Amino acid sequence: MFDVTSRVTYKNVPNWHRDLVRVCENTLIMLYGNKVDIKDRRVKSKSIVFHRKKNLQYYDISAKSNYNFEKPLLWLARKLMGDPNLEFISMPALAPPEVVMDPALAAQ
């Protein structure tokens, strides 16, 4: 992950990738640019090309606003499960528990 508001973090991506591949030979690697919610973006979308050279999945995300936060996790789950059609399901809406008060206790 690199910070799209800091060019130096993107410039370090090749070094981080090299170190990761050296230590973890056969691992899934993806790249994402964080802080896309900030207007002062220094690393523009058209200049983000490292992932293409290394055949990595790339996502723009925002940890602050939760923009695309689920996409890297879904991609990883699909790869690990070997199921490209895997989907996350939303939690069912749960009604709050019904509160029953003893009238005698409520009067106290």
Secondary structure, DSSP 4 states (H G I P E B T S, - for coil): -EETT-HHHHHTHHHHHHHHHHHSSS---EEEEE-TTSS--SS-GGG--HHHHTT-EEEE-BTTTTBTTHHHHHHHHHHHHT-TT----PPPPPPPPPP---HHHHH-
